[in-house]
Amino acid sequence: MSTLKYWARKLSVEAEDGLTSAQLMLFNHDLKPVEKERRLWGSWNFVGFWIADSANIGTWMIASSMITSGLSWWQAWLCVWLGYTIGGCFLVCTGRIGAVYHIGFPVASRSSFGIWGAIWPVFNRAVMACVWYGVVAYLGGQCVYLMIRSIWPSWDRKAMPGPFNTTATSTPDYVSFVIFWLVSLPVLWFPVHRLRHLFTVKAYIVPFAALAFVIWAIVRAKGVGPIISQPARLSGNDLAWEFVKGVMSSIANFATLIVNDCDFTRFARHPKNAFLPQLLSIPASFAVTSLLGILVSSSSSVIFGETIWNPLDLLGRFLDDAGAAQRFGVFVIALAFALAQLATNIAANSISAGTDLTALMPRYINIRRGGYICAAVSIAMCPYNFLSDSNKFTTYLSAYSVFLSSIAGVIISDYYFVRKGMLVVRDLYDARNTGSYYFSYGFHWRAYAAYFAGIMINIVGFAGAVGATVPDAAMYIYNLNYFMGFILSAGIYWGLCMISPIPATSQTWLEVGEDSDELQVQYTADGKDFDALGVRPATGEV
């Protein structure tokens, strides 16, 4: 027993003295509100962050599925603009919570789902982050594969299949993936507020490399290719529904980041630094990257007689008949894409997983350890098996947005319509049954009722998306899956809270974060007076 206690102490993360066992399950350095010294993200850091996040292989190909489904290039591009504009609006709504109160998603979700009820949505987000980390890392390994092959042409997946299923991976692909995975590990060591420099570097380097790739492809094709002049193959209702699906797929591709934008905005110097910079840069950056993908893929139709949507496949074709200069060009572009994948993986997956895992076991996990756990899970799950059938994998991941939309609906409804911006921050770390967010045994039944309702309206269409035979009406509803899940969960949560009121709410808009003018305003919560930091002024009790 003494040995177990010894290792428990050795493995535990740094904690403040005097915390109870319950508090140790809710609080550590990485979960507490970010102090001023670590609030280093300004407006341009958020702009650079989203430029960096958009410049990746997945975004490059985002319009491809829409064009192959029958839309013209400009219709697909309009879907990207609309989808990411709407997604950006959702994102700044959740991000506002972190920017004002300087808390991350795991802590913010406690106000709506309950002190212990928040574990489930946090676990959901952590699982998705681990899965995506592996997928993005494997695509980063494909960049490394091209870099090595541009130096040694014998590094060829066709010549060295190895002991793998050739539809999944090969020896060069797997080794390249491991190299990328290993190179990523040192970056996980740096704290989040310092990583803004990585995103700034990527925002300067990757767009220029992508633009060089576009110019190279257009020059080889002696023009932009036939896709630009190709009309839509659909009309009437079919065109309208395909357009709607294109918009929804753009939002679904953003669903995970909508939920946990607090994890980044809590490092903002001021709430305004996280509002317009994100709202404007998100649709613009993702639309520009998608347009570059359209132009390059259109040019590939002329160069090789077939449309190649994956930029890495196209770079591989460039290597087939390349001289020394062309191989150097492929190496530089592949290196830039590898940097893009690295920064995207850190931003969208590693930080998110680290924060979420910290909330699941704060006594033993911090963001740094959570990031390494995420990396270990990602390589253990063999992501190349998922990517062996990319269409089905994309369908499953897009369908998963159904679950995340319900979480976002509850959180936004709770903050904006029920509490009207007021949070008692200290009670978000209070496991006593007298706490404002304890509810029933730590779980908020109204939030879970709304959450399941948002899922159930899409569940039949979800089954259809993964291969089951379902009524057409269910698929029409599912075509609007994010909106349906979000609106229904948000509306039901608000309605239940009106019928059965909850503690710690305000009758007027009252954000009482540290940057607010209302900091010294006292308000009534559950029949007792609190000041803006959640302290009962009569007794000093938290």
HUCOR-V813580 format. One record per residue. N is the residue number from 1. RES is the residue in one letter. OMEGA is omega as a letter, one per 40 degrees, with the letter a starting at -180 (* if undefined). Layout:
{{N:RES:OMEGA} {N:RES:OMEGA}}
This chain:
{{1:M:i} {2:S:i} {3:T:i} {4:L:i} {5:K:i} {6:Y:a} {7:W:i} {8:A:i} {9:R:a} {10:K:a} {11:L:a} {12:S:i} {13:V:a} {14:E:a} {15:A:i} {16:E:a} {17:D:i} {18:G:i} {19:L:i} {20:T:i} {21:S:i} {22:A:i} {23:Q:i} {24:L:i} {25:M:a} {26:L:a} {27:F:i} {28:N:a} {29:H:a} {30:D:i} {31:L:a} {32:K:i} {33:P:a} {34:V:i} {35:E:a} {36:K:a} {37:E:a} {38:R:i} {39:R:a} {40:L:a} {41:W:i} {42:G:a} {43:S:a} {44:W:i} {45:N:i} {46:F:i} {47:V:i} {48:G:i} {49:F:a} {50:W:i} {51:I:i} {52:A:a} {53:D:a} {54:S:a} {55:A:i} {56:N:a} {57:I:a} {58:G:i} {59:T:i} {60:W:a} {61:M:a} {62:I:a} {63:A:a} {64:S:a} {65:S:i} {66:M:i} {67:I:i} {68:T:i} {69:S:i} {70:G:i} {71:L:i} {72:S:a} {73:W:a} {74:W:i} {75:Q:i} {76:A:a} {77:W:i} {78:L:i} {79:C:i} {80:V:i} {81:W:a} {82:L:a} {83:G:a} {84:Y:i} {85:T:i} {86:I:i} {87:G:i} {88:G:i} {89:C:i} {90:F:a} {91:L:a} {92:V:i} {93:C:i} {94:T:a} {95:G:i} {96:R:a} {97:I:i} {98:G:a} {99:A:a} {100:V:a} {101:Y:i} {102:H:i} {103:I:a} {104:G:a} {105:F:a} {106:P:i} {107:V:a} {108:A:a} {109:S:i} {110:R:a} {111:S:a} {112:S:a} {113:F:a} {114:G:a} {115:I:i} {116:W:i} {117:G:i} {118:A:a} {119:I:a} {120:W:i} {121:P:i} {122:V:i} {123:F:i} {124:N:a} {125:R:i} {126:A:i} {127:V:i} {128:M:a} {129:A:i} {130:C:i} {131:V:a} {132:W:i} {133:Y:i} {134:G:a} {135:V:a} {136:V:i} {137:A:i} {138:Y:i} {139:L:i} {140:G:i} {141:G:i} {142:Q:i} {143:C:i} {144:V:i} {145:Y:i} {146:L:i} {147:M:a} {148:I:a} {149:R:i} {150:S:i} {151:I:i} {152:W:a} {153:P:a} {154:S:i} {155:W:a} {156:D:a} {157:R:i} {158:K:a} {159:A:a} {160:M:a} {161:P:i} {162:G:a} {163:P:a} {164:F:i} {165:N:a} {166:T:i} {167:T:a} {168:A:a} {169:T:i} {170:S:i} {171:T:i} {172:P:i} {173:D:a} {174:Y:i} {175:V:i} {176:S:i} {177:F:i} {178:V:i} {179:I:i} {180:F:a} {181:W:a} {182:L:i} {183:V:a} {184:S:a} {185:L:a} {186:P:a} {187:V:a} {188:L:a} {189:W:a} {190:F:i} {191:P:a} {192:V:a} {193:H:i} {194:R:a} {195:L:i} {196:R:a} {197:H:i} {198:L:a} {199:F:i} {200:T:i} {201:V:i} {202:K:a} {203:A:i} {204:Y:a} {205:I:a} {206:V:i} {207:P:i} {208:F:i} {209:A:i} {210:A:i} {211:L:i} {212:A:i} {213:F:i} {214:V:a} {215:I:i} {216:W:a} {217:A:a} {218:I:i} {219:V:i} {220:R:a} {221:A:a} {222:K:i} {223:G:a} {224:V:i} {225:G:a} {226:P:a} {227:I:a} {228:I:a} {229:S:a} {230:Q:i} {231:P:i} {232:A:i} {233:R:a} {234:L:i} {235:S:i} {236:G:a} {237:N:i} {238:D:i} {239:L:a} {240:A:a} {241:W:i} {242:E:i} {243:F:i} {244:V:i} {245:K:i} {246:G:i} {247:V:a} {248:M:i} {249:S:i} {250:S:i} {251:I:a} {252:A:i} {253:N:a} {254:F:a} {255:A:a} {256:T:a} {257:L:i} {258:I:a} {259:V:a} {260:N:i} {261:D:i} {262:C:a} {263:D:i} {264:F:a} {265:T:i} {266:R:i} {267:F:i} {268:A:i} {269:R:a} {270:H:a} {271:P:a} {272:K:i} {273:N:a} {274:A:a} {275:F:a} {276:L:i} {277:P:i} {278:Q:a} {279:L:a} {280:L:a} {281:S:a} {282:I:a} {283:P:a} {284:A:a} {285:S:a} {286:F:i} {287:A:i} {288:V:i} {289:T:i} {290:S:i} {291:L:i} {292:L:i} {293:G:i} {294:I:a} {295:L:a} {296:V:a} {297:S:i} {298:S:i} {299:S:a} {300:S:i} {301:S:i} {302:V:a} {303:I:a} {304:F:i} {305:G:i} {306:E:a} {307:T:a} {308:I:a} {309:W:a} {310:N:a} {311:P:i} {312:L:i} {313:D:i} {314:L:i} {315:L:i} {316:G:i} {317:R:i} {318:F:a} {319:L:a} {320:D:a} {321:D:a} {322:A:i} {323:G:a} {324:A:a} {325:A:i} {326:Q:i} {327:R:i} {328:F:i} {329:G:i} {330:V:a} {331:F:a} {332:V:a} {333:I:i} {334:A:i} {335:L:i} {336:A:i} {337:F:i} {338:A:i} {339:L:i} {340:A:i} {341:Q:i} {342:L:a} {343:A:i} {344:T:a} {345:N:i} {346:I:a} {347:A:a} {348:A:a} {349:N:a} {350:S:i} {351:I:a} {352:S:i} {353:A:i} {354:G:i} {355:T:a} {356:D:i} {357:L:i} {358:T:a} {359:A:i} {360:L:i} {361:M:a} {362:P:a} {363:R:a} {364:Y:a} {365:I:i} {366:N:a} {367:I:a} {368:R:i} {369:R:i} {370:G:i} {371:G:i} {372:Y:i} {373:I:i} {374:C:i} {375:A:i} {376:A:i} {377:V:a} {378:S:a} {379:I:a} {380:A:a} {381:M:i} {382:C:a} {383:P:i} {384:Y:i} {385:N:i} {386:F:a} {387:L:i} {388:S:i} {389:D:a} {390:S:a} {391:N:a} {392:K:a} {393:F:i} {394:T:i} {395:T:i} {396:Y:a} {397:L:i} {398:S:i} {399:A:a} {400:Y:i} {401:S:i} {402:V:a} {403:F:a} {404:L:i} {405:S:i} {406:S:i} {407:I:i} {408:A:i} {409:G:i} {410:V:a} {411:I:a} {412:I:i} {413:S:a} {414:D:a} {415:Y:a} {416:Y:a} {417:F:a} {418:V:a} {419:R:a} {420:K:i} {421:G:a} {422:M:i} {423:L:i} {424:V:a} {425:V:a} {426:R:i} {427:D:i} {428:L:i} {429:Y:a} {430:D:a} {431:A:i} {432:R:a} {433:N:i} {434:T:a} {435:G:a} {436:S:a} {437:Y:i} {438:Y:i} {439:F:a} {440:S:i} {441:Y:i} {442:G:a} {443:F:a} {444:H:a} {445:W:i} {446:R:i} {447:A:a} {448:Y:i} {449:A:i} {450:A:i} {451:Y:a} {452:F:i} {453:A:i} {454:G:i} {455:I:a} {456:M:a} {457:I:a} {458:N:a} {459:I:i} {460:V:i} {461:G:i} {462:F:i} {463:A:i} {464:G:a} {465:A:a} {466:V:i} {467:G:a} {468:A:i} {469:T:a} {470:V:i} {471:P:i} {472:D:a} {473:A:i} {474:A:i} {475:M:i} {476:Y:i} {477:I:a} {478:Y:i} {479:N:i} {480:L:a} {481:N:a} {482:Y:i} {483:F:a} {484:M:i} {485:G:a} {486:F:a} {487:I:a} {488:L:a} {489:S:i} {490:A:a} {491:G:i} {492:I:i} {493:Y:i} {494:W:a} {495:G:i} {496:L:i} {497:C:i} {498:M:i} {499:I:a} {500:S:a} {501:P:i} {502:I:a} {503:P:i} {504:A:i} {505:T:i} {506:S:i} {507:Q:i} {508:T:a} {509:W:a} {510:L:i} {511:E:a} {512:V:i} {513:G:a} {514:E:a} {515:D:a} {516:S:i} {517:D:a} {518:E:a} {519:L:a} {520:Q:a} {521:V:i} {522:Q:a} {523:Y:a} {524:T:i} {525:A:i} {526:D:i} {527:G:a} {528:K:a} {529:D:i} {530:F:i} {531:D:a} {532:A:i} {533:L:i} {534:G:i} {535:V:i} {536:R:a} {537:P:a} {538:A:a} {539:T:a} {540:G:a} {541:E:i} {542:V:*}}
